Amino acid sequence: MEQEAGEKRTGLPPVVDSRSRLLLLGSMPGEASLRAQMYYGHPRNAFWPLLYGLLDGGEPSPVYAERLQFALSRGVALWDVLRECERKGSLDAAIRKAEANDFRAFFAAYPGITHVFFNGSAAAQYFSRQAAPQVEGLPLSFSTLPSSSPARAISLEAKLEGWQPVREAWLESQRG
């Protein structure tokens, strides 16, 4: 049985600056995030509570621009593995005809990034299949985190525990 391809989806531009040391990569924003043009825009996505909790930020700001500024102020960049794809709905399992972003150019422009974290196994798998050859030989550390998506049905506490490597890398970047 053949699945419907769905509509063509184009991801969001990276949120990054010269202070960035950590890169958090999703696979492709879901429908709510694409409609809002906001990373992790679904109200039940745990991404922002996780990031604020791990990086001593307290409660996430309700203002998206302030959330982005918080991430950048902590040296955290946001992007997705995929530049575009076809997908019906928001699930990673529905992604077809995936095309990766240009990571060779990205890491050349932001050489201060040392740690790459995949927000879920789908992001890690797409990166491994499509983008890993672009970054061969670069001094990067890679880790896969439990997905912050509401589709990943584990508690916020369990996700927070699984995201501890982000805090460790952030603390390390503060010392160095």
Disulfide bonds with the S-S distance in Angstrom:
none
